[in-house]
Structures are given as structure tokens and as C-alpha cells.
Amino acid sequence: MAKIILILVSWVLPLTLMAQSLSGTVTDKSTKESLISATVQLISSEGKSSYTSTDLNGFFQFKKLQPGTYTLQITYVGYKAYKEKLDLSTKQQRQVKIEMSEDARLLGEVSVQGRATRAEQKGDSLMYNAEAFQVMMGSSAEDLLAKMPGIVVEGGTIQAQGEQVQKVLVDGKEFFDGDVNLAIKNLPSDVIASIEIFDKKSEQAEFTGFDDGEEVKTINIVTKSGFRQGTFGEVSGGYGTDDRYKVNGNINFFNDDRRISILGMSNNVNQQNFSQEDLAGVMSAGNSGKGRGGRGGGKAGSPGGNNASNFMVGSLGGVTSANGLGLNYVDQWGKKLKVTGSYFFNQSDNLTQQQTDREYFESVLPGITYNEYQENSMKNWNHRFNMKLDYQMTERTSLQFRPTLSFQNNDTYGLLQGQNLVNGITDNETETSSFGKNNAYNVGADLMLRHRFLKEGRTLSLMLSGKMSNTDGDTYTDYQNTLYGLEISPATESYSQWKQTLNQQYSLRSNLNCTEKLTDNLQLQLGYKMSYTDSENDKKTYNHSAVTDLYDQLDESLSNEYQSGYLTQAGNVGLRYRAGKLSAMLGVDAQWANLKGDLVYPQPDELSHKYFSLLPSFTLRYSVDRNNSFQLRYRSKSSSPSVTNLQNVIDNSNPLFLSTGNPNLDQQVSHTANLRYLRTTKSGQTFIAMVGATIQQDYVADSTFVAREDIALSPTVTLNKGSQFTRPVNLDGYYSLQSMLTYGFPVDFIRSNINLSLSANYANVPTIFDGIESRTRELNLIPKIIIGSNISKNLDFTASYSAGINKMFSSLDNTAGSDYVTHTAAAKLGWTFFWGLTFRSTFNYIGYTGLDTGTEDYFLWNLSLGKKFLKNNAAEIRIEAFDVLKQNQAFTHRTGSNYYDYVSSNVLQPYAMISFVYTIR
């Protein structure tokens, strides 16, 4: 009982203690006038940042701070940056008065018409001033980001500095576990003071200062000080023709450290706001079909299977109804405990109808083509829960606990009709229909204990992580295969199967690290890492009996039970050097790995591979001055093949494209290097250059062969003439190159920003086809121009054009290649004019050059007319029209190692809608 009381006291007492606080005012040194909306950053000794901005009186405040040493940084347009170290260990409340001096050099750059600073470098971060980018009232963070140089918002994803953004923070705090789409679509643009782009390191790397290669591209949205206390949000609803409807709402309750956000949505107009993490449970089961279709012979379809394409319901078109609810909570409990938690529910109903036409290289399969029609109906339910607890046990010791939990149910119905043609004449064809049910859950937790010793630079940290996932599914499939080209009439084979799939995965990781300061500029790190992943995959296939009318005949050739274990242990040593404008880190891991595979059924078998690898890493950062910086990064890592790739069981989801795993696969080792240069000026120019390369050893490639005659793969499975059989193999020779240039600048006479960019990517992918090893080479060039208005919040337009120049060819025949260009143009206009009337228009054009597919260029035009009313124009009624020209279509062109695919999908039909929008401020 005494222990219980002691524990309760240790948790409750911190809640009753007063926390440290810091407040102050920022004024002009000469005039003593308050500086409004100055950016204030407070950095702890552990490297964690908090942001705020000054109010109308130049006042700022940080509450509930942990005792310790902090660095206060303040920046304001045309003024010299202010920086000061503060000790908040003794006083509970600290007040400062800051006087900032004008910078004559910077004032010369801030020239024309008092233009606001667009971007500024702060160490490893690039910060954009939101006030320099005007968007229409009622716009979202997504609309604001689309105007910023170096940021590309496209297809539901965000790229920054050539890399995909994987996490979004709000004032340095996680928002819905960093979910990118939830944040940018639901946060209004008018609450944003600035946008920070940086590579967020792992919790471990932030504590020790040593880069462990687990950083992710992150956006930090810094809100205006006036919105850190209060309620804001937006609710809307609409109903239209063809029973189209949409209801959306988000409301945020902010009170300094306590932040509660509630999101909701329901519609049948293809608005989907769930993320890929919502589908992780079912997708973790893996699939040996379509996931490898982009490499070797290519498995074109797998209805009812567990491949990712069945769950990414918006990626290839289709029509979706969706319902979602989200809750996010952030708070500081006492002065020692920080709590972040989120819950998200999503339910979606999707119908995708897809036509695929495939053409093979003449050098590979002369005269051979493949046509396929797929229809997939999917209902998906997902619950996702995340929490983060940060407990400051003492001034120098902290404990962090992060539990995660998700559940998912998925029902699918699929129809596939495929046929191989020789010189335009059908050679063989298949038709499969299937119904499947899948259930999945993921549960995991991370625990991190960290201690900072009295001696500067000496730290000790321990990380423990465990995860478990489980997926089980049942799929019933009816097959009908027809073989032509026989001397007698075509031969047709019909049968039915029931497939049971159970996939379980357990993983454990640990990481022990210590750091020691050697000199003022040099720090040493020593560590030990261990990880273990156990994967079990049980696949059973039962044939339907015409006698009993039951699925009671086990097909051993399509059944398999396999278990794999991947154990890695590594000792690592690293050095960090920092002096003035230069910082560098050098490290190396000596890794021992053991990959074991156990075939349990149908015949017991074992395999074991042991590896030793030296995995070096290197990072160099150099800031020439406050406007120019370089970063050079190199990483190497190893990865084991998935249990699906190891499992030697035939996948016959599409009888024209059979596949299997390979228990003899080795681990992959990849080497990645990239160089990045940033230049920003107060006058509004931003230049970003990036070049990178990746090399993979023992790359998991596809080996495919085409049956020239019927081949019996097992007593019950036959590879018919003209069909393809694929298995994974290890090949060397994979490499890719990436580069990106972007230049953004303001044009004052049209009061707009112009962003120019050019991306170039090249990949060399090894593959084996019909026993011949080859290289598939693909080059992509993407020039792009974006013009974004900066006129006012009443008139907002964005216009863009990009050309995707693609060239793809095989080493087997350099004369045979695919050269085509995709033209994409877009224009977006928002205008608030007389008496609160609003006009909005979006116009998109998609065209192709060099594709002989009969695909027509098309235009997609959407319009809306609205009227604002009530106090502060808080309400608006809109009349909206979707696809005014009735030309909407979904078409994609994709390439494999020896073929080109032309894919078209069903789309949302034109509709009109009347809707109501109410803004809460």
C-alpha cells in the first residue's frame, strides 16, 4: 500500500506545482514602437523548439516550461536577428524586454512596396512567411502551401525540396499523429503565421544530436498568437443532383497548451481524408501479385486479394462514399507530463471499374498484347488510436511512452476478365469472380528512457519497441479459363476455390546509446542495436467438390505454411564535429544478421543465411551565411525479404499471370547519397538544388518466363500456353538518380509569385525474362511553372503548367522504347466582389503526345457562385457545378520491365449542388 501511495503522490504532485514561464515584449530600439507578428522561437537544451508570435502590443509568452537552459531567438523583417541564452532553473516567472535594431543591408533587400519576407533559413530549417502569400478568405493550409516555392501539392501528397512530406506538426506539436492530409485540409490558412520545412530526426537523434538516418521530411505550421486561445473552425453541408451530398466540419478548441480538435466528414463525391496508415493492417498481409506487376512479366490483376491497390481507393479513379471522424488532444498535465493523443475512424465504400491494355516490347514478345477489365467493390472500416506521453522524471531524466492501436475490417467483391492476344487474335483468356473478407489489427508501443549527465555532452539513452500485427482473410473465387488455337474446339476449364490466409508478424527493437564530449567541437557516440522480426504466413486453398457441394478438398500445391525470422545485431560508433558554420557526423555500424526460414507445411524444410555488413553513414552541413547552406548526406542499410517473397506457394489469383515466392532470397543492401543547396533572400528569391543517387545490392527483382506450351507446375496447377510465371530473385545492377531545381521569385508589376522547377529522374532496373537478364531504363523530366497571385484576400488565382517527358527502353533492344509526354495545365480563381458575392473556378487540362491509344485530351472545369452574409461574413451559400464540360476521365500510362500499360477507370459523373458554409472564429 505504501508503494501505491508513493506512486500516486509522484504523479499527482507535479500537477499541483507551478511551472516555469517566460514572457516579454519586443520593440524597435530607436522608436520604442511595438513590433507586431515578430517570430519568437524558444529552443531547449535538448534541441526542442516552441514557437509563438508577438501580438498587437509586441507581447509574447511561453507557459509551463521545464526548468533548464533555453535559447531565445526573435526575427522580424528588416531587423537584425536577436538571440539570447536564458537560464530558467531558478525563477518560476521570467520577463524580458527585447529591443531590436534595423539592419540596413536587409532593409535594402526588403524593397518594393514593402514586400513581406517570403522565406528565411534558420539552421537546418527553411521557414516561409505566410503573410507573403495571399490566399482567399476561407482557404485551407493546403491552398497556402501550394503557392510556396519548393513545395508541390499534387494528388493528395506534398513534396518539399524533392522529398515527400510524411509528418505535419502544429506549433511543434503532433496533430493527429502527424497525419499530413488531416492537417493541411482542415487547418484554415488565416490562422497560420509561418510554415517551417525541415528534416525531423527521430526522438533518439534529437536527444543525442547524432543523426541515425531515420529523419522524415516534416512541415511545422506555426499559428498566429491570436489563435492559440479560442475556438475556430468551419462546418459545411450540401446536397445536389443524382443524390450527391457532402458534409464536413472541423472545430478547434485552443487554450495555450491544451488543444482539442474534432473533425468529421460524410460524402459520396470522392472526398477521402484517410491516410495510408489506415490500411496498414490488411496490407501487411502482403501480396505476391500486383505488387510485382511493375517489374517482370507483370501480374495485372488480383481481385479479392490483399494487394495495396485494392485498398488505395482513390489512386486509380473510381467512385467513393466516405465517412470519417477524428479527435485530437494535446495538453500539459502539470509541469512534468505532456500528453498527445488522437483517434480516427474511417468508413469507405468504393467502386472501381478499370480497363487495362498492355503492349510488350517487340524484342521480348513480338505481336503479343494483353487486355484486362477489372471491377472491384470494396467496403472498409478502420479505427486508429495513437498516444504519446512525455514524463520529465527529473531535470535531467525523461521517459517517453508511445502506444498505438488500429483495427480494420474489409469486404471486397472483384471481377476480372483477361485475355492474351497474338497478332490481334485471342490465344487464351480467363474470367474470375471473387468475394473476400479480411480482418486485421496492429498494436505496438515504444518506450524511451533518456538521461543527461552533469558533464556537458554526456548522455545515456535506451529505446525499446515492440509491434504485433495480425491479418486473417477468406476469399471465395470462381475461375473459368479458355484456351484457343487448338485443332479442336476451344478448351474451357471451370472450378471454384476457397482460400484462407493468416498472416502474423512480431517485431522487437532495442537501442542503447551513450555520448561523450571529447573536446569543445567533438563528440563521441557508442551504441548497440538489436532487432528481431518474426513473420508467419499460413495459406490454405480448398477446391470445391461437386459431390458434397463443399470446399473440402485441400489443394497442397496452393497451400503453404511458412515462418521467417530476421535477427540483426549491430555495434556502432560515431563522431560529431561542430565548429562555427560547419557541422559533420561520421558513423559506422558493424552488423551481424541471420535470416531463417522454416517451411512447416506441406513438407518441413529449413534454410539459414548469415551476413556481416559494415554500414557507414555520413552527414555534412555547411552554412555559408544566413542565406546559403549546403547539406551532404550518405546512408547505407540492409533489409530482409518479406515473408510473401520467401513463401514458395503459387498465387493463381489471375491464371494468366501465376507467381510464387523464393525461399532462397538474400537480404538487400542499399546505399543512398544526396546533396542539397538552399539559397534564400529577404527580397523574396528562393533557390533549391538537389541531386541524389541510390544503389541496391542483391535487389529483389522478377524472373518471368512465358509458357510456349502447357506446363504442369503441380498436380492441380497448369501454366497454360501463353501464360506467364514469375518468381523473385536477387540481382545486382539496380541504381537510380534523382535531381531537382526550383527557383521562386516575386514579380511586383503583376503582384504575384513565380516558381520554376525542373525534376529529372533516371532508374536502371534489372530483370530476367525468358531466361535472359536485361536492364530496364527509364528517364523522366518534369519542367513546371507556377504563377500564384499575391494581390489580396479578395482576389486569388494560381496557374500552372507541367510537362512529364518520359523515355523508357530495355537493354535487350535500345531501338525499342516508349517516348511520350504528359501535358498538365491548371488554373484556379477565387474572387470576392460586390455585396459579398464570391466566384470560384478550377480548370484542369490533361493531354498526351506520343501515345497511340485513342485517348483524347480532356478538360475538367468546376464552378461555384456564392453569397457571404452574417457578421464578419461568417456564413456563405454556394451553388456549385462539377465537370461543366462533361469531359472528366481517368487515364494513366505506366511502364514495366518489358511492357507498357494504358489504364482507364470510371470517374465521378457531372453534378450540381447547393451548399452552406459557416466559419467559426
N, C-alpha and C positions, 0 to 999 in steps of 0.2 A: 504493500500500500504506500509506503514511503517513497518508493521509486516512482510510482504513478503520480503522486502529488508533485514530486520534484520535476517530472517531465511536463506536467500541466503548467506549473509555475514558469518553467523555462520558455514555454510557448506563449503564455498569456502576458507575462511581464513586459516583453518588448512592445506589446500593443499599447501599454499604458505610458511608455516613455516618450518624451518629446524628441523629435528627430531634428537634425541639423537643417538649417535653411540658409539660403543666400539670396539677397535681393539687392537692387541697386538702380541707379539712373544713369543714362547715357546722354551727354550733352556736347554741343560744339564748344571747343576750348576758348574760342575768341568771342563768340556771340552769346554763349551760355544758353542757347536755344536747345530744346529737346530734339533728339534725333529719333524719328518715328520709324518703326519697322526695321531697325537695325537687327542683324542676325547675331544671336548670342549663343555660344556653344560652351558647354561645361564638360571637360574631359577628366575622368577619374584616373587614378594612378594605374588602374588595370586596363586603361585604354577605352573604356566605355564612354559613349557620348550622349549627352542630353541637349536638346535644342529648345530655344524659345526666341521670341522677337519682342522688341520694345513696343509699348502702347503709345497712345497719343501724348502722354507725359514723359516719354522716354524711359518708362519704368519696366523692369523685368524682375522675375522671381523664380527660384527653384526651391521646392519644398521637399521635406522628408529625405534628406541626403544622408548617406552613411558617413561617419567620421573618417577623415583622411585628408590626403593632399589632392588638390584639383588644379587644373589649368583652365583659366577663363579666357576665351577668345571672342572678340567682337569685331565684326566687319560691317562697313557701310560704304555705299557708293561714293567715290571721290575722296575718301578719308584713309589715312594710314591705319592698317590693322592694329588692333590692341590685343596684347597678350600678357597675362599675369598668372603667377602661381599663387594659390591660396591654401592655407592650412585651416581646415575646418574641424580639427580634432578637439579644440578647447572650448570654443563658443558654440552655443546652440543656434544663435541667430547672428548672421554676419551681413552687414550692409556696406556697400561700396558706392563711390561716386566716380564715374568714369568720364573723363574729358578727352575727346578725340580731335585730332588735328587734320586739317585738309592736306591732301597730297597733290602738289602742283602737277606732277607728272601724270597722275591718274586723272585729274580734272581736265587735262588736255585731251585725254582719250575719250572721256565721257562727253562727247561733243554735242552733236546736232540735236536740237530740240529737247535737250535734257533727257536723252535716251537712257533708259534703265540698263544697268549691267545685266547681260544675258547669262554669262557663265563665269565661273571662277574656280580655280584649282585650290584645294585645301589638302595638302599632303597627298594621300593616295586617292582622294575623292575628287569628283567633278560636280560642282553644285550649280544648278540653274536657278535664276531668279524668276519666280512665277510671274511677277509683275511685268516682266519684259515680254510676256507672251499673252496677248489679249485673246480671250475666247468669249463666246456669247454667254450671257447670264443663263444659268441652268445647265451648263456643260459639266461633264464629269472629268475626273482626273485623266481618264483615257484620252479625251479630246485635247487636253493641255499637253500631255506627253507627246502626242503625235506631231506637235509643232517644234519640238526641241531638237537641235542638231545632234546627230549621233544616235538618236532613238528612232526605232522603226516599230510601229504598231500595225500588225497585219495578221489576219487570220486567227484572232484570238490569242496571239502571243506577242511578247515585247522583246525586241532585241536592243541592246545598248552596247556600243563600242564593239559591235560584231559578235556579241555573245548573247544567248537567251537569258532573260531575266527570270530567276527562279524564286525570288523572295521579295516581298514588299513589307516595309516597316512603316509605322506611323509615329513620328516623333521618337524614333529609335526603338519603339516597342512593337512586338509582333501583333499583327492584325489577322485574325483567322488563320493562325499558324503560318503566316507569311504568304497565304494564297494570293497569287498575282491578280487573277481575274476579279475576285471578290472585292479587292481593294480599289482597283482603278475604275471599275464600273459603278461603284456605289459611293465613292467619296466625291462630293461636289468640288469643282475647280476653285470656287471663290473662297474656300477655307484654306487654301494652300499658299504658304509663303515662299517655299522653295522646294526643289527636288534635288536630292543627292544621289549620285551614281557611284557605287564602289564595289569592290570585291570583298564580300563579307567572309571573314575567316570563321573557322569553327570555334566553339567556345574554348577549346583547348589552346588553339593558336592565339586567340585574343588574350588569354591569360599569360601565356609564356612569352609571347612575342615571336615565336618560331612558326613559320608557315608550314603547315602539314599537307598542303595540296588539296584540302577539302573545302576551299572557298567557293562561293557561288555569287554570281552577279546579282546585286541587290539594289533596289530603289528604296530610299528613305524619304517619305513625304513629311515635310516639316510644316505644321499648321500654323496659321496666324494666332497670335496670342489671344485675340478676342474670342476664338472658338475653342479654347481649352477649358472654358467654363460655360456651360449652357447646353442647349438642345438644338440640334439641326438635323435635317434630313429631307426626304421627298417621298410622296406617295402618288401613285397614278393608276388609272384603270381605263380600259377602253373595250368597245365591242364593235364588230364590223360585219361585213358581208361574209357569206359562207360560214357563219357561226365562228368567225375568228375573234379571239379575245386575248387580252393581256392585262395582268395586274402586277404591279411592282411596288415595293416600299422599302425604305431604309430610314431608320431613325437612330441617332447617336446621342447618348447622354454623357457629356464630358464634364468632369469636375476635377481638374488637375490630374492627380494620379489615377483616380477612378474613372474608367471609361467603359461604357456599356453600349454595344451596337447590336441592333436587331435588323435582320434582313429577311425579306420574303418575296416570293415571285410565283406566278402561275400563268401559263400562256400556252397557246398552240400555234405560235408564229415563229418557231425556231429560235427563240431566245433561250440559250443554255448557259448557266453560270456555274456549273460544277467543273472541277479540275480533274486532271488525270489521276490524282491520288484517290479519288472516289472509286476508281475502277481497279485499284491495285490488287484487291482480294481475288477477284476472278482471274485477272490477267496473270497473277503469279503462278497459275497452273501451267502456263507456257503453252506453246503450240508449235508443232513441227511443220505446219503448213504454210499459211500465207506469210508468216514472219520471215520465211526464207525465200519467198517468191521473187524478191528483188535482186537475187544473185544468180543462181544457176538456171536450170530449166524453168523453174518457177511454178509453184503451185498456185493456181489462180483463184481457187475458191474453197471454202470450208464451212458450209452452213452449219450452224449449231455448235461449232467448235469453240474453244476458249481463246481464239486469237484476238489480238488487240483491236483489229479493225471492226469486229462485231460490237465493240463497246464504245469506240470513239464515234459517237452517233452523228456528230456534225462535220467530220473531216471530209467525207466524200459526198455531201449532199444529203438528200432525204428530207423528210418532214417530221418534226418532233414536237410533242407536247411535254411540258416540263413543269414540275412543282418543286419549290425549294424553300427551306427555312434555315436561317443561320443566326447564331448567338455568339457574341464575343465579349469577354470580360477581362479587364486589366485593372489591377489595384495594388496598392501598397498597404499591407497589413502591419501596422506598427512600423518601426524603423528597421526591422531586420528581415522581413518576409515580403517578397514580391510575388504576385500571383498573376498568371496569364492563362486563360482557358477559352476554348471555343467548341461549339457543337454545330454540325452542319448535316442537314437532311436533304436528300435529293431523290426525286422520283421522276422518271422519264419514260416516254412511250414513243418509239421511233419506227418509221417505215422507210427502208431504203430499197430502191429499185435501180439496179446498176447493169449497164451493158459494157462489156469489155471486148475489144478487138485487138488481137495480138499478131504482130508480124515478126518473123525471125530473120536474122541475117541470112543472106543468100549463101554465104560461105559456110554457114552452120547447118541450116535445114532449108535447102532451096525449094521454093514452092509450097512451103508448109505455113499455114496460118491456124489460128485458134480463135473461136468465138465463144463468148460465155454471157449468160444472163443470170443475175442473182436477184433474189428478192428476200430481204431479211426484215422480220418484225421482231422488235426487242422491247421488253419491259424490264426496267431496272430500278431497284430500291437500294439506297445506301445511307448508312448512318456513320458519321465520323466524329470522333471526340479526341481533343488534344489538350494537354495541360502542361504548364511549366511553373515550377516552384523554385524560387531562389531564396535561400536562407543564409543570412550572414551570421554565422555562429559566433564569431568574434571579429575584431577589427581586421584580422589577417587570415581568417579561415572561413570558407564558404562552402555550402553544399547545394547542389542543384539536382532536381528530380524532374524527369520529363516522361510521363506515361502517355501512351497513345492507344486508341482502340477504334476499330471500324468493323461494321457488318455489312454484308451485301447479299441480295437475292436477285437472280437474273433469270428471266424466261425468254427463250428465243424460238422463233419459227423460221426456217430457211428453205428456200427452193433454189436449186442450181441446175442449169441446163448448159452443157458444154459440148463442143464438137471440134475435132481436129479435121482440117481440110487439106487435101493435096491437090494443088493446082485448081482450087476452087470447088473440088468435089469432096463431099463428106466421106471421111475414111472411118471414123468411129465417133460415137457420141455417148453421153451419159446424162441421166436425169436423176437427181437425188432430192428428196424432201426430208426434212428432219425437224424434230421438236426436242428442245433441251431445257433442263432446269439446272441451275447452278447456285450453290450457297457458299459463302466464303466469309472468313473473319481474319483480322490481323490484330495482334496485341503485342505491345512492346514497351520497353522502359529504358531510359538512360539515367545513369547516376554518376555525378561528377563531384569529387571532393578535391578542394584546392587550398593550399596554404602558402602564404608569402612570409618568409623569414625576416627577421630584423635586418639582416645584411641585405643591402640593395642588390637586386638581380638574382637572389637565391629563392627558388620556388620548388614546390613539390605538388604533383597533381596525380590523381588516379581516376580513370574513367572506366565504368562498367556498363555494358549494353547487352540487352537480350531481346530477341524478337521471335515471334512464332506466327505462322500463317497456316491456314487450313482451307482447302477448297475441295468440295465434292460435287460431282455432277452426274446427271443421267441424260443420255441422248438416244432417241429412237430415230432410225434412219431407214428409208426405203430407197433401194437402188434399182435402176434399170439401165443396163449397158447394152449397146448395139454395135456390132462390128460389121462393116460393109466391105466391099471389094473381094467377096468370096465367089467361088464358082457357082455356089448355090445361093439361095436367098439369104438376106442378112440374118445374122445370128443375134438373138436377143436373150439376155440373162437378167432375171429379176430375183431379188432377195431382200430380206429385212434383217436389221441388226439392232441390238441394244448394247450401248456402251456405258460402262461405269468407270468414272475417273475419280481418283482420290490423290490429292497432292498435299503433302505436309512438308513444311520447312522450319527448321530451328536454327537460330544463329546466336552466337555469343562472341562478344568482343571485349577486350580489355587493353588499356593503355596506361603505362606507368611512366611518368616523365619527371625529370629534375633538371633545373637550370642553375648555373653558377656564373657570376660575373667574374671575368678574368682580369680585364682592365676597364678603363672608363669607356672604351669603344668596343670591347669584345666580350661576348657572352657565349657560354658553352651549354649544350643540351645533351643529355644522355637519356635513353629510353628503351623500353621493352614493350612490344606489341604482340598480342596473340588474338587470333580469330578462328572460329570454327563454325562451319555451316554444314548441317545435315539435311539432305533432301530425300524424300521418299515419294515415289510416283507409282501408283498402282492403277493399271489399265486392264480392264476385263471386257471382252466382247463376246456377246451371246447371239447366235443365229436363231432366227425364228423357225419353229418346227410346224410344218403343215399338218402333222398328225395331231399334236397336242394343242396347237394354236398358242403356244407359249414360247418365250425366249429362254429356252432351257438347254441349248446346245453350246457349250463353251468352245470358242474358236481359239486354240492355243497360238496359232500363228499371228493373231491380232491381239494377244493378251501378254502382259508382261508386268512384273513387279520388280522395281529397281530402286536401289538405295545408293546414294553417293555421299561421301564425306570429304570436306576440303579443310585441312588444318594448315594454318600459317603461323610461324613464329619469327619475329624479327627483332634484332637489336639495332638501335640507330644512334648515330652521333651527329651533332650539328653544331655549326658555328654561326653566330650572327655578328656582323660588324656594322657599326653606325657611327658616322662622323660627318657632321655638317649636312651637306646636301646629298650624301651618298649613304645608302644602306644596302647590305648584301647578306644573303643567307646561303650556306652550303651544307648539305646533309647527304647521308647515305644510309640505306637500310641493308643489312645483311639478312636475307630472308630464306628460311627453310620452309618448304611447302610439301604436303603429302596429299595426293588425290587418290581416294579409294573408291572403288565401285563394286557393289555386290548385287549380282543378279540372283534374286530369290526364286523367281518363277519365270518360265516353266522348268528350266534346268539350272541348278545352282552353279554360279561361276563367280570368280573374283578377279579383280585387277588392282594394281597399285603402282602409282608413279610418284617418285620423289624428285624434288627440284631444289636447286640452290641458285639464288639470284642476288646480284648486287644492284640495288635500285637507287641511283643517285638523284638528287634534286638540287635546283639552284634558282635563286631569285636575286635580281639586281634592280634597284630603283635609284634613279638619279634625277634630282630636281635642279635644272639649270638655273631657274629663277622661279618666281611665283607664277609665271605664265607658261613655262615649258618644263616638261618632265618626260623621262623615259622609263620603261619597265621591260626587263627581260626575264622570262620565266621558262624553266625546263622541269618536266616531271616524267617519272617512269613508274609504272605499276604493273602488277600481274593480276589476272582474273581467271577463274576456273570456268570450264564449260557448264552450261545449265544441265540439269538432270534430264530435261527433254532431249537435248542434243546427245546425251550419253545413252539414252534408253533405246535399245535395239528392238523396237517394235514398229511394225508397219502402220502408217497412218493412211487409211483409204477413204478419207472424207471426200476426196474427188478422185474417182478411179482412173481418170486420165493423167493424174499427177500424183503418183504414190511417193511416199517418203518414209525414211526411218532415221534413227539415231546411230551414233557410232561410239561404242564404249571405249575405244582406244584414243579418244581425243586427248590432247595435251592442253596445258594452260596457255593463255595468251600473255604476251608481254608487250606493252605499248610504251612508246617514247613520244612525248609532246613538248614542243617548244614554241614560244611566241614572243614577239617583240611589239611593244605598243608605244606610240608617241602622242602626247597631248599638248596642244597649244591653245590657250585662251587669252583674250584681251578684254579689257574693260570697255573697249569701243564696240564690242559685240561680235567679234570674229571667233569662231571655234574651228580648230583643225584637229582631226584624229586620224592616225595612220596605224594600221595593224597588219602584221604578217605572221603566219604560223605554219607549222608542219607537224604531221603525226605519222609515225612508223609503227607497224604492228608485226611482231614476230609470232609465228605459228597462228596466223589469222585463221579463224574458223570460217572456211569457205564451203561452197556447194560443189559436189561432184555429181553430175547428172548424165544419164545415158538414155537414149531413145530406143525402144524395142523395135527391131526390124522384123521380128516375128513374135508370136506368143511365147512368153517365158513364165514358167511356174516358179513363183517366188516361195511358195509354201503349198501344202496340200490343198488349201482353200483359197489362196490368193494368186491370181494370174495377172501378169503385166501384159496387156493386150498389145498387139502390133500398133505402133504409132504413139503409144503412151510413154510417159517419162517416169523415171525413178531417180530420186535424189537422196543423198546422204551427206552429212557434214564431214569435212576433212581439214587437217591443218596444212596451211600453205604459207610460205613466206612471199614477200613481194608487195604487201599492201602498204600504200602510203597515200597521204593526201596533203594538199597545200591550200591554205586559206589566206586571203588578203582583203583589206578594206580601207578605203579612203573616204573621208567625209569632210566637207568644208561648208560651214554655215556662216552667213553674214547678213546684216540688215541692209535694206535698200530704202533710204529715207524718202525718196520722192514718191514712192508708192506705199510708204509706211507698212512695209512687210518684211518678213524674214525669208531668205532663200537658203535652202540646204541642197548641196550637190553631193552625191555619193557614187562610188564605184566599188562593187564587190567582185572578186574573182576567186573561183574555187576549182581545184583540179583533184581528181581521185584516180588512183590506179588500183583496181580490184582484181585479185587473182581468182580464177575459177577453173574447173575441169568440166568439159563437155564431150561426151562420147570418147573418153579416154585421152583427150588432148588438152593439155594445160594451156591456158591463154590468159591474157590481161584485158580487162575492160577498162577503157579510159574515158573519163567524162570531164568536160570543161564547161563551166558556167560563168558568164559575165553578166552583171546586172548593173547597168548605169541607171541612176534615178535622180530626178529633180523634184523638190517640194517647195511650193510658194505658199507661205502662211501669212495671213493678214495680221497686222498689229495696229489696227485703226482704233477700235473701241469695243466695248462690250455690247454695243448695239449692232455692229456690223462685223461679221466674222466669215472669212472664206479661206479655204485650203484647196489648192490644186496640185496635182502630182502626175508624173508620168514615169514609167519604168519599162525597160526592155529586158526580158530574160533571154539572153543569147546562149543557146545550148549546142554543144557538139559532143557526140558520143560515138566511139568506134571500138572495134576489137583488134587485138594484135594478130588474130588469125587472118584478117583481111583489112588492111588500112584503107582500102578504097571504099569499103562499105561502112557508111556511118550515117548518123542521124543529125542533120543540121536544121534547127528550127528556131524561131524567135517568137516569144510571147510578148505582146504589147498590152500594157495595163495603164489606163488613164482614169483619173478620178477627180471629181470636183465636188466640193461641199460648201454650201452657202447658208448662213443664218442671218436674218435681218429683222430687227425690231424697229418699226417705223411708227406712223401716226397712231395715236389713241391706243397704244399698247398692242397693236396688231403685230404678229410675227409670221415670218415666211421662212421655211426651211426646205432645202433641196439637196439631195445627194444624187450624183450622176457617175456611173461607172461604165467603162468600155473595156472589153476584152477582145483581143484579136490575135490571130496566128499567121505566121508566114513560114512556109516550108513544110506544112503538114498536109498531106494528101489524104484527108479523111472525110471530106464532105462537111466538116464542121464550119459553121458560119460565125462570123464575128457578131457580137451582140452587145446591146446596151441595157443597163439596168437603171431606171430612173424612179426615185421616190420623192414625193412632195408632201408638204403639210402646211396648213394655214391655221393660225391660232389667234386668240384674243386673251390678253392678260387683264386681270382685274383684281379687286380687293386691295387691302393696304399693302404698300410696297410691291404691288403686282405679284402677290404670293400665289395666285391661282391662275390657271390657264385652261381654256377649252381649245382642243385641236381637231381638225379634220385632216386625216392622213390617207394617202393613196400609195400603195406598194406596187411596183412594176407597172408604171403607167403605160409603157410601150409594149407590154406583154411579150418581152423577149428573153426573160430570165432563163438561164440554163446552167448546168454544172458539167464542166468538161475538164479533164486533166490528162496530161501526157506524161507517162512515166517510163523509165528505161530499166532493163535488167542487164545481165551479162551478155545476153545474145538475142535480145528481142526488144521491141517497143510495144507499149500498151497504150491504147486510146480508150479512155473510160468516160462514160457519160452517166449521169444519175438523175433521178427525179428531183424536182425542186418545188418550192412553195409557189402556188398559183397567185395571180393578182388578186388584191382585195382592197377595200376601203374601210376606214374605221374612224369613229369619233371617240375621243378620249379626254379625260380630265386629269390635270396635274396640279398638285398643291405642294408648295415648298415651305418647309418648316425652318424658321430661323429664330 
